[in-house]
Amino acid sequence: MLMEVKIVQENPQREIVIEKQTETDGVLFIHIKMKQPKEEIPQPFSLEWKFPAKDCYSVWNPNLRTRELGPNWSKRKTTSSLSAWMPLHSVISLQGKNRMTIALSDAHTPVSIATGICEEDACVECNITFFTSSVAPLTEYGAVVRLDTRDIAYYDSIYDVVSWWEQECGYVPNDVPEYAKHPVNSLWYSYHQNLDVEDIIKECKLSKAIGLDTVIVDDGWQTDDNNRGYDFCGDWEVATSKIPDMKEFVQRVHDTGMKMMLWYSLPFVGIKSKNYERFRDMLLDGTGNNQTYWCLDPRYKQVREFLIQTFRNALAEWDADGLKLDFISMYLLSGASLRYDPRRDYQSLEDAIDVLMTDITKALKEIKKDVLIEFRQAYIGPAIRKYGNMLRVHDCPNDAIINRKNIVDMRFTSGATPVHSDMLMWNEEDSVESAAIQLASVLYSVPQISMKLQRMNPDHKKMLQFYLAFWKTNRDTLLNGKIVAQNPESWYSIVCAKKGDTSIYTAYTDCLIEGSGEKELIAVNATRYQELLFKNLKDRPYQVVNCMGEELEQGLLESNLTAIRVPLGGMVFIA
């Protein structure tokens, strides 16, 4: 299978060639090379090709909010750089089969991958555009485009790309410590910046008792200002009005049996910080809000040393167990930052970020081998997996749909790196069944909770404790099993984790569960229906529980297609 690929560029002095096309087991690899006559910032260029839109129904990539095919004059586009998303884009059939999965070996360089239907011939037009934002001057560039047109399940084609990145492209993921796979109490929604040590310790005691093993102290510990801005970021000194003694605070958290992580806005320095004057001529132009806070430029050795030492101190001086490193996707090279500065030891922003993050990871692991390092969507790609060992869904408060969609997306692309949900929250006066949907939507991730347990009503607490106990009992299947998900264009109607002889299904918009010979099958009802349909499970015994784990019914599946009444948030256990 050779592909007719067109090179589109505006610089006739630059040589861009397809060195070769090779095929392995039905996957095509296109090797490209670019040479410039002199070292300069490369201008964008594109590769373009098309294929017949036969049995093509939708597109998939982790940063698309819409998944219809789209026309070629408004293509569905995947953007990617070292610190945001990944170069991966799929065209999928109605039955969930792969029609073309496009991936790139280079996950550092800013690129985009786009597809759209051509009206004239009903073909899918595809293009990859390189250097979609400015990078450092260079003379040569090379990459490999991977095109998979095998008639396989769409998720299998994605899994294969992830393996390719890990095994062939040098993106070896960070080790995963045990506690990266334990449920978390994250304090952002429950406290925001209004932190109180005594209250947090009470929450930690209650959290540990119901199965939460780590607490993340979010934004607010480093500033007296509670306006939720970043003007004061950059000093990373403890706000003693909130936390009089950080080391003692960490020890008290440890005494409850929990690990503790601290939030840092990794790149930001604000105009109201003491460090602003120190670094004001080492900032990336056009970043942050470009008025009261900016991103520090990691191309300066002084910046990298400051950040590394800052994070080391949190572990060495306070005994923190890990860090939540935020806003890495805000790095950008533009404006005055494109000018040459001999004080920098790196001219490439991507290379500097890579060195910074590699050195941070190394420095932290020297202090604590099992240090926890969390990154948040959109910084979740193959490069980021080299540094972090917890990848979290971006903020989507009380939004079960977005949480489930992003979790499943990230499970496909994250390999063995644990995916964490966005912090769960719900209205304290909501029904227990409605609240349970928040838990049912994040079963295939490590749950993060952000609710005040001290004021949670008894039914909500019982439901939460039941779901956390269920998750811990079935963690191996839920986290390490293969994720199979139907209807990606609809943000997944039914999701299943399969491992060995166990399958755990969650029905979100469809209610038909088809057995496939597993010895143990569990089904969770997160649909609007009050019943689930079971196929190919005749003569199997079952048990139904509600969202608080209370048994409602036992019986035997009497036919090849059986409807069982299951309340919202309830579960069916089939032996």
C-alpha positions as CSV (number, residue, x, y, z in Angstrom):
1,M,0.0,0.0,0.0
2,L,1.7,3.1,-1.2
3,M,0.2,6.6,-0.7
4,E,0.3,9.4,-3.1
5,V,1.4,12.3,-0.9
6,K,1.7,15.9,-2.0
7,I,4.1,18.3,-0.3
8,V,2.8,21.9,0.0
9,Q,5.2,24.7,0.9
10,E,5.9,28.3,0.0
11,N,9.7,28.4,0.3
12,P,11.3,27.1,-3.0
13,Q,14.8,27.3,-1.4
14,R,13.9,24.6,1.1
15,E,14.2,20.9,0.2
16,I,11.4,18.6,1.5
17,V,11.3,15.0,0.3
18,I,9.7,11.7,1.0
19,E,12.7,9.6,1.5
20,K,10.8,6.3,1.5
21,Q,7.5,4.5,2.2
22,T,7.6,1.2,3.9
23,E,4.8,-1.2,4.9
24,T,4.8,-3.5,7.9
25,D,1.8,-5.8,8.6
26,G,-0.7,-3.4,6.8
27,V,0.7,-0.2,8.3
28,L,2.4,2.3,6.1
29,F,5.4,4.4,7.3
30,I,6.2,7.6,5.4
31,H,9.7,9.0,6.1
32,I,10.0,12.7,5.4
33,K,13.1,14.9,5.4
34,M,13.5,18.7,5.3
35,K,16.7,20.7,4.7
36,Q,17.1,24.5,4.7
37,P,20.0,26.3,3.1
38,K,20.7,28.2,6.3
39,E,19.7,28.0,10.0
40,E,16.4,29.8,10.4
41,I,13.0,29.5,12.0
42,P,11.2,27.0,9.7
43,Q,8.0,28.2,8.0
44,P,5.1,25.7,8.0
45,F,4.7,23.1,5.4
46,S,2.2,20.3,4.8
47,L,1.7,16.8,3.6
48,E,-1.6,16.2,1.8
49,W,-3.3,13.1,0.6
50,K,-6.8,11.6,0.3
51,F,-8.6,8.3,0.4
52,P,-12.2,7.2,-0.5
53,A,-14.7,7.9,2.2
54,K,-16.0,4.3,2.2
55,D,-17.8,3.3,5.4
56,C,-16.4,6.4,7.2
57,Y,-18.7,7.8,9.9
58,S,-16.8,9.9,12.4
59,V,-13.3,11.1,13.5
60,W,-11.5,10.7,16.8
61,N,-8.8,12.5,18.6
62,P,-8.4,13.5,22.3
63,N,-8.8,17.2,21.8
64,L,-11.9,17.3,19.5
65,R,-15.1,18.4,21.1
66,T,-17.0,17.4,18.0
67,R,-16.6,14.1,16.1
68,E,-18.5,14.3,12.9
69,L,-16.5,13.9,9.6
70,G,-16.7,17.6,8.6
71,P,-16.1,19.1,5.2
72,N,-12.7,19.8,3.7
73,W,-13.3,23.6,4.0
74,S,-13.7,23.2,7.7
75,K,-11.6,20.2,8.6
76,R,-11.6,18.4,11.9
77,K,-8.2,19.2,13.4
78,T,-5.9,17.7,15.9
79,T,-3.2,20.0,17.3
80,S,-0.1,18.8,19.1
81,S,3.1,20.0,20.7
82,L,5.4,18.7,23.4
83,S,3.3,20.2,26.2
84,A,-0.2,19.7,24.8
85,W,-2.1,16.8,23.3
86,M,-0.5,14.4,20.8
87,P,-0.1,13.8,17.0
88,L,-2.9,11.2,16.6
89,H,-6.1,11.3,14.6
90,S,-8.5,8.6,13.4
91,V,-11.3,8.2,10.9
92,I,-13.8,5.5,12.1
93,S,-16.7,3.5,10.7
94,L,-20.2,3.3,12.1
95,Q,-19.4,-0.1,13.5
96,G,-16.4,1.3,15.3
97,K,-13.8,0.0,12.8
98,N,-10.6,1.8,11.9
99,R,-10.6,3.4,8.5
100,M,-7.4,5.4,8.8
101,T,-5.4,6.3,11.9
102,I,-2.8,8.9,11.4
103,A,0.1,9.4,13.8
104,L,3.5,11.1,13.8
105,S,6.8,9.9,15.4
106,D,7.6,13.4,16.6
107,A,5.5,14.4,19.6
108,H,7.7,17.5,20.3
109,T,7.2,19.8,17.3
110,P,4.0,21.9,17.0
111,V,1.9,20.2,14.3
112,S,-1.7,19.7,13.3
113,I,-3.5,16.7,11.7
114,A,-6.7,17.5,9.9
115,T,-9.3,15.6,7.9
116,G,-12.5,16.6,5.9
117,I,-14.8,15.3,3.2
118,C,-14.3,16.6,-0.3
119,E,-17.6,17.4,-2.0
120,E,-16.4,16.7,-5.5
121,D,-15.4,13.1,-5.0
122,A,-16.5,11.9,-1.6
123,C,-13.0,11.3,-0.5
124,V,-11.4,12.1,2.9
125,E,-8.8,14.8,2.4
126,C,-6.0,14.6,5.0
127,N,-3.1,16.9,5.8
128,I,-0.4,17.2,8.4
129,T,1.0,20.7,8.9
130,F,4.4,21.0,10.5
131,F,5.7,24.0,12.5
132,T,2.2,25.4,13.3
133,S,3.9,27.7,15.8
134,S,7.4,29.1,15.9
135,V,10.3,26.9,17.0
136,A,14.0,27.6,17.2
137,P,16.1,28.1,14.1
138,L,17.3,24.8,12.4
139,T,18.7,23.5,9.2
140,E,17.3,19.9,9.1
141,Y,14.2,18.1,10.3
142,G,12.9,14.6,9.9
143,A,9.9,12.6,11.0
144,V,7.9,9.4,10.3
145,V,4.2,9.5,9.4
146,R,2.3,6.3,10.4
147,L,-0.9,5.4,8.5
148,D,-2.9,2.5,9.7
149,T,-5.8,1.4,7.4
150,R,-6.4,-2.0,8.9
151,D,-10.0,-3.2,9.4
152,I,-9.7,-3.5,13.1
153,A,-11.4,-1.9,16.1
154,Y,-10.7,1.8,16.3
155,Y,-9.3,1.5,19.9
156,D,-6.9,-1.3,18.8
157,S,-5.4,1.1,16.2
158,I,-5.0,3.7,18.9
159,Y,-3.4,1.3,21.3
160,D,-0.9,0.3,18.6
161,V,0.1,3.9,18.1
162,V,0.8,4.3,21.8
163,S,3.0,1.1,21.7
164,W,4.8,2.5,18.7
165,W,5.6,5.7,20.5
166,E,6.9,3.8,23.6
167,Q,8.9,1.1,21.8
168,E,10.1,2.8,18.5
169,C,10.0,6.6,19.0
170,G,11.8,7.0,22.3
171,Y,8.9,8.1,24.5
172,V,9.5,5.7,27.4
173,P,6.9,6.4,30.2
174,N,7.8,7.2,33.8
175,D,7.6,4.5,36.4
176,V,4.2,4.3,38.2
177,P,4.3,4.2,42.0
178,E,1.6,2.2,43.8
179,Y,0.0,5.3,45.3
180,A,-0.6,6.8,41.8
181,K,-3.3,4.2,41.6
182,H,-5.1,5.1,44.8
183,P,-8.2,7.3,45.2
184,V,-7.6,11.0,46.0
185,N,-9.3,13.7,47.9
186,S,-8.4,16.9,46.0
187,L,-9.3,20.1,47.7
188,W,-9.9,22.5,44.8
189,Y,-13.7,22.4,44.5
190,S,-14.2,21.8,48.2
191,Y,-11.9,24.6,49.5
192,H,-10.6,26.6,46.5
193,Q,-8.1,29.0,48.1
194,N,-9.8,29.1,51.5
195,L,-7.6,26.6,53.2
196,D,-7.8,25.8,56.9
197,V,-5.4,23.3,58.5
198,E,-7.7,22.1,61.3
199,D,-10.6,21.6,58.9
200,I,-8.4,19.8,56.3
201,I,-7.1,17.4,59.0
202,K,-10.7,16.5,59.9
203,E,-11.4,15.9,56.3
204,C,-8.3,13.7,55.9
205,K,-9.4,11.5,58.8
206,L,-12.8,11.0,57.3
207,S,-11.3,10.5,53.8
208,K,-9.0,7.8,54.9
209,A,-11.9,6.0,56.6
210,I,-13.9,5.7,53.4
211,G,-11.0,4.7,51.1
212,L,-9.3,7.9,50.0
213,D,-5.5,7.6,50.4
214,T,-4.0,10.8,49.1
215,V,-4.9,14.5,49.5
216,I,-3.9,17.2,47.1
217,V,-3.6,20.7,48.6
218,D,-4.4,22.9,45.6
219,D,-3.9,26.6,44.8
220,G,-4.0,28.9,47.9
221,W,-1.3,27.5,50.2
222,Q,1.2,29.9,48.7
223,T,-0.7,33.2,48.9
224,D,-3.0,35.2,51.2
225,D,-4.9,36.4,48.1
226,N,-8.0,34.4,47.5
227,N,-9.1,36.0,44.2
228,R,-8.1,32.9,42.1
229,G,-5.6,34.8,39.9
230,Y,-1.9,34.1,39.4
231,D,-0.4,37.6,40.1
232,F,1.2,36.3,43.2
233,C,2.7,33.1,41.7
234,G,6.4,32.6,41.5
235,D,7.7,32.8,45.1
236,W,6.2,29.6,46.4
237,E,6.5,30.5,50.0
238,V,3.9,29.2,52.4
239,A,1.1,31.7,53.4
240,T,1.5,31.3,57.1
241,S,-1.9,33.0,57.8
242,K,-3.4,29.7,56.4
243,I,-0.7,27.2,57.1
244,P,1.5,28.3,60.0
245,D,4.0,25.4,59.6
246,M,4.0,23.4,56.4
247,K,6.2,20.6,57.6
248,E,4.0,20.1,60.7
249,F,0.9,20.2,58.4
250,V,2.4,17.5,56.2
251,Q,3.2,15.3,59.2
252,R,-0.3,15.7,60.5
253,V,-1.7,14.5,57.2
254,H,0.7,11.6,57.3
255,D,-0.5,10.8,60.8
256,T,-4.0,10.2,59.3
257,G,-2.6,7.6,57.0
258,M,-2.7,9.7,53.8
259,K,-0.1,10.9,51.4
260,M,0.0,14.6,50.6
261,M,0.6,16.4,47.3
262,L,1.1,20.2,46.7
263,W,-0.1,22.2,43.7
264,Y,2.4,24.4,41.7
265,S,1.6,26.5,38.7
266,L,4.9,25.4,37.1
267,P,5.6,28.2,34.6
268,F,3.9,31.2,36.1
269,V,5.5,34.2,37.7
270,G,3.2,37.2,38.7
271,I,3.9,40.9,38.8
272,K,3.1,40.9,42.6
273,S,5.7,38.2,43.4
274,K,9.1,39.0,44.8
275,N,10.7,36.9,42.0
276,Y,9.2,39.1,39.3
277,E,12.1,41.5,39.3
278,R,14.6,38.7,39.3
279,F,13.1,37.1,36.2
280,R,11.3,39.9,34.4
281,D,13.7,39.7,31.5
282,M,13.4,35.9,31.3
283,L,9.7,35.7,30.5
284,L,8.0,34.3,27.4
285,D,6.3,37.0,25.5
286,G,2.6,36.6,25.0
287,T,2.1,33.9,27.7
288,G,-0.1,33.9,30.9
289,N,-2.4,36.9,30.5
290,N,0.6,38.9,29.3
291,Q,-0.2,41.7,31.7
292,T,0.0,40.6,35.3
293,Y,1.6,37.1,35.0
294,W,3.7,35.3,32.4
295,C,5.5,32.0,31.8
296,L,9.1,31.8,32.9
297,D,11.3,31.0,29.9
298,P,13.0,27.6,30.5
299,R,15.7,28.3,27.9
300,Y,17.5,30.1,30.7
301,K,19.6,27.9,33.0
302,Q,18.7,30.2,35.9
303,V,15.0,29.6,35.4
304,R,15.4,25.8,35.3
305,E,17.6,25.8,38.4
306,F,15.2,27.9,40.3
307,L,12.2,25.7,39.5
308,I,14.0,22.5,40.2
309,Q,15.3,23.7,43.5
310,T,11.8,25.0,44.4
311,F,10.2,21.6,43.8
312,R,13.0,19.7,45.6
313,N,12.4,21.8,48.7
314,A,8.8,20.7,48.9
315,L,10.0,17.1,49.2
316,A,13.2,17.6,51.1
317,E,12.1,20.3,53.6
318,W,8.4,19.6,54.0
319,D,8.3,15.8,53.3
320,A,5.5,16.2,50.7
321,D,4.8,13.0,48.7
322,G,4.2,14.5,45.3
323,L,3.4,17.6,43.2
324,K,0.6,18.6,41.0
325,L,2.4,20.5,38.2
326,D,0.0,22.8,36.4
327,F,-0.3,24.9,33.2
328,I,2.6,23.3,31.2
329,S,0.5,23.8,28.1
330,M,0.8,27.6,28.5
331,Y,4.4,27.6,27.1
332,L,4.5,29.5,23.8
333,L,7.2,31.0,21.6
334,S,6.2,34.3,20.1
335,G,7.0,38.0,19.8
336,A,10.1,39.3,21.5
337,S,11.0,35.8,22.7
338,L,11.9,34.8,19.1
339,R,14.9,37.1,19.2
340,Y,18.3,35.6,19.9
341,D,19.6,36.0,23.5
342,P,23.2,34.7,24.2
343,R,22.3,34.2,27.8
344,R,20.2,31.2,27.0
345,D,21.8,27.8,26.9
346,Y,18.9,26.5,24.8
347,Q,17.3,28.2,21.8
348,S,14.7,25.6,21.3
349,L,11.7,26.0,23.6
350,E,10.7,22.3,23.2
351,D,14.2,21.1,24.0
352,A,14.3,23.4,27.1
353,I,10.9,22.1,28.4
354,D,12.1,18.5,27.8
355,V,15.3,19.2,29.8
356,L,13.5,21.0,32.5
357,M,10.9,18.3,33.0
358,T,13.4,15.5,32.8
359,D,15.6,17.2,35.4
360,I,12.6,17.9,37.7
361,T,11.6,14.2,37.5
362,K,15.1,13.0,38.2
363,A,15.7,15.5,41.1
364,L,12.4,14.5,42.8
365,K,13.0,10.8,42.4
366,E,16.4,11.2,44.0
367,I,14.6,12.4,47.1
368,K,11.6,10.0,46.9
369,K,11.7,7.2,44.5
370,D,8.0,6.8,44.5
371,V,7.2,10.5,44.2
372,L,3.8,11.3,42.7
373,I,3.7,13.8,39.8
374,E,0.4,14.8,38.4
375,F,-0.3,16.5,35.0
376,R,-3.7,17.7,33.8
377,Q,-5.3,17.6,30.4
378,A,-4.2,18.9,27.8
379,Y,-0.6,18.0,28.9
380,I,-1.1,14.3,28.6
381,G,0.8,13.2,25.5
382,P,3.6,10.7,25.0
383,A,6.3,13.2,26.0
384,I,4.5,14.2,29.2
385,R,4.3,10.5,30.2
386,K,8.1,10.5,30.4
387,Y,7.8,12.9,33.4
388,G,4.5,12.3,35.2
389,N,2.8,9.3,36.6
390,M,-0.7,10.6,37.1
391,L,-2.7,12.1,34.2
392,R,-5.9,14.0,35.2
393,V,-9.0,15.1,33.3
394,H,-9.3,18.9,32.9
395,D,-11.7,20.8,35.1
396,C,-15.3,19.8,34.4
397,P,-17.2,20.4,37.7
398,N,-20.3,18.3,38.2
399,D,-20.1,17.3,34.5
400,A,-20.4,13.5,34.3
401,I,-20.5,13.4,30.5
402,I,-17.2,15.3,29.9
403,N,-15.5,13.3,32.7
404,R,-16.4,10.0,31.2
405,K,-15.5,11.1,27.7
406,N,-12.1,12.4,28.6
407,I,-11.3,9.4,30.8
408,V,-12.0,7.0,28.0
409,D,-10.0,9.1,25.5
410,M,-7.1,9.2,27.9
411,R,-7.3,5.5,28.7
412,F,-6.8,4.7,25.0
413,T,-3.7,6.9,24.8
414,S,-2.0,6.6,28.3
415,G,-0.8,3.0,28.3
416,A,0.1,2.0,31.9
417,T,0.1,5.6,33.2
418,P,-2.9,5.9,35.6
419,V,-5.7,8.2,34.4
420,H,-7.4,10.2,37.1
421,S,-10.8,11.7,36.9
422,D,-11.5,15.4,37.4
423,M,-12.5,16.0,41.0
424,L,-16.0,14.9,41.7
425,M,-18.5,17.3,43.2
426,W,-22.3,17.5,43.3
427,N,-25.0,19.5,44.9
428,E,-25.4,18.5,48.6
429,E,-29.2,18.3,48.2
430,D,-29.2,16.2,45.0
431,S,-30.7,12.7,45.0
432,V,-28.3,10.0,45.9
433,E,-29.0,8.3,42.5
434,S,-28.1,11.5,40.6
435,A,-25.0,11.9,42.7
436,A,-24.0,8.3,42.0
437,I,-23.8,9.1,38.3
438,Q,-20.7,11.1,39.1
439,L,-19.0,8.0,40.4
440,A,-20.4,5.7,37.7
441,S,-18.9,8.0,35.1
442,V,-15.3,7.7,36.4
443,L,-15.0,4.0,37.2
444,Y,-12.3,3.5,34.5
445,S,-10.0,6.0,36.1
446,V,-8.6,6.7,39.6
447,P,-11.4,8.6,41.3
448,Q,-10.6,12.0,42.7
449,I,-13.2,13.5,45.1
450,S,-13.7,17.1,46.1
451,M,-16.6,17.1,48.5
452,K,-16.7,18.2,52.2
453,L,-17.3,14.9,54.0
454,Q,-18.1,16.6,57.3
455,R,-21.3,17.9,55.9
456,M,-22.2,15.1,53.5
457,N,-25.6,13.6,54.1
458,P,-25.7,9.9,55.2
459,D,-27.1,8.5,51.9
460,H,-24.4,10.3,49.9
461,K,-21.7,9.1,52.2
462,K,-23.0,5.6,52.1
463,M,-23.1,5.7,48.3
464,L,-19.6,7.2,48.1
465,Q,-18.2,4.6,50.4
466,F,-19.9,1.7,48.5
467,Y,-18.5,3.0,45.1
468,L,-15.0,3.4,46.5
469,A,-15.0,0.0,48.0
470,F,-16.3,-1.5,44.8
471,W,-13.6,0.4,42.8
472,K,-10.8,-0.8,45.1
473,T,-12.1,-4.4,45.0
474,N,-12.1,-4.4,41.2
475,R,-9.2,-2.0,40.7
476,D,-7.1,-4.5,38.8
477,T,-9.8,-5.0,36.1
478,L,-10.9,-1.3,36.0
479,L,-7.3,0.1,35.7
480,N,-5.3,-2.7,34.1
481,G,-8.0,-4.3,31.9
482,K,-8.4,-3.5,28.3
483,I,-10.9,-0.7,27.7
484,V,-13.5,-1.4,25.0
485,A,-15.9,1.4,24.2
486,Q,-18.9,1.6,21.8
487,N,-20.0,4.6,19.8
488,P,-17.0,7.0,20.2
489,E,-18.9,9.6,18.1
490,S,-21.5,9.7,20.9
491,W,-18.9,10.0,23.6
492,Y,-19.3,6.3,24.4
493,S,-22.6,4.6,24.9
494,I,-21.2,1.5,26.8
495,V,-17.7,1.1,28.2
496,C,-16.2,-2.1,29.3
497,A,-12.9,-3.1,31.1
498,K,-11.9,-6.7,30.3
499,K,-9.2,-8.6,32.1
500,G,-9.0,-12.4,32.2
501,D,-12.4,-13.9,32.8
502,T,-13.9,-10.7,34.3
503,S,-15.7,-7.9,32.4
504,I,-17.1,-4.7,34.0
505,Y,-19.5,-2.8,31.9
506,T,-21.0,0.7,32.4
507,A,-24.1,1.5,30.4
508,Y,-24.3,5.3,29.7
509,T,-26.8,5.8,26.9
510,D,-27.4,2.2,25.6
511,C,-28.8,-0.6,27.8
512,L,-27.9,-3.8,26.0
513,I,-25.1,-5.8,27.6
514,E,-23.8,-8.7,25.5
515,G,-21.9,-11.4,27.3
516,S,-18.8,-12.8,25.7
517,G,-18.0,-15.9,27.7
518,E,-16.6,-14.3,30.8
519,K,-17.0,-16.1,34.1
520,E,-17.8,-12.9,36.0
521,L,-19.7,-9.9,34.6
522,I,-20.7,-6.7,36.4
523,A,-22.9,-4.1,34.8
524,V,-23.5,-0.6,36.1
525,N,-26.6,1.4,35.1
526,A,-25.8,5.0,34.4
527,T,-28.6,5.4,31.8
528,R,-32.0,7.1,32.0
529,Y,-33.6,3.6,31.8
530,Q,-34.6,1.7,34.9
531,E,-33.5,-1.6,33.4
532,L,-30.7,-3.3,31.5
533,L,-30.9,-5.9,28.8
534,F,-28.6,-8.9,29.0
535,K,-27.8,-11.1,26.0
536,N,-26.0,-14.5,25.7
537,L,-26.1,-15.0,29.5
538,K,-28.9,-17.6,29.8
539,D,-29.0,-19.6,33.0
540,R,-26.6,-17.4,34.9
541,P,-27.4,-16.3,38.5
542,Y,-27.5,-12.6,39.1
543,Q,-27.7,-10.1,42.0
544,V,-29.0,-6.5,41.8
545,V,-27.9,-3.8,44.2
546,N,-28.7,-0.1,44.4
547,C,-26.2,2.8,44.3
548,M,-25.6,2.3,48.1
549,G,-24.8,-1.4,47.7
550,E,-28.1,-2.5,49.2
551,E,-29.4,-5.8,47.7
552,L,-32.7,-5.5,45.7
553,E,-33.0,-8.8,43.9
554,Q,-31.5,-12.2,43.2
555,G,-32.5,-14.5,40.3
556,L,-31.6,-16.5,37.3
557,L,-31.3,-15.2,33.7
558,E,-34.0,-17.3,32.1
559,S,-33.6,-16.5,28.4
560,N,-31.0,-15.5,25.9
561,L,-32.3,-11.9,26.1
562,T,-33.4,-10.8,29.6
563,A,-34.4,-7.5,31.0
564,I,-33.5,-6.8,34.6
565,R,-34.8,-3.8,36.6
566,V,-31.8,-1.8,37.8
567,P,-32.1,1.7,39.4
568,L,-30.0,4.6,38.4
569,G,-26.5,4.1,39.7
570,G,-27.2,0.4,40.6
571,M,-25.2,-2.6,39.7
572,V,-25.9,-6.2,38.5
573,F,-23.4,-8.9,39.5
574,I,-23.6,-12.1,37.2
575,A,-21.6,-15.1,38.3
